[in-house]
Amino acid sequence: MMRPVSFITLALLITSVLSTTARAENRQIITQLELRDRSVKIISGSQGLNYSVFSQDGTVLDANLNETQLAEKHPELHERIRPAVAKDASSSEAMLWMGEFPDISK
């Protein structure tokens, strides 16, 4: 036997679904890097950047990783993805990072 659902319960359910959908739509793909055996989508999120890793056939290997999680689970990808370091536009410290810095003391 089916129980009747109150109008308030139904309204709360619809509001919850709509707000969840609106929050999901705020996430934008910044870029997608295609590597030899994997691809990585970099997505802007409310807590910063998120990374999703896919196999060559499109299987999701990891989704919604933050930078620390990406470095722990996929250190080789993290080293390839992390080459650009940018700070505030007014900062003179913005630079392009390409891995280890050469030893110029010799």
Helices and strands as residue ranges (DSSP letters): H 7-25, E 28-34, E 38-45, E 48-55, E 60-65, H 67-73, H 75-81, E 84-85, E 95-96
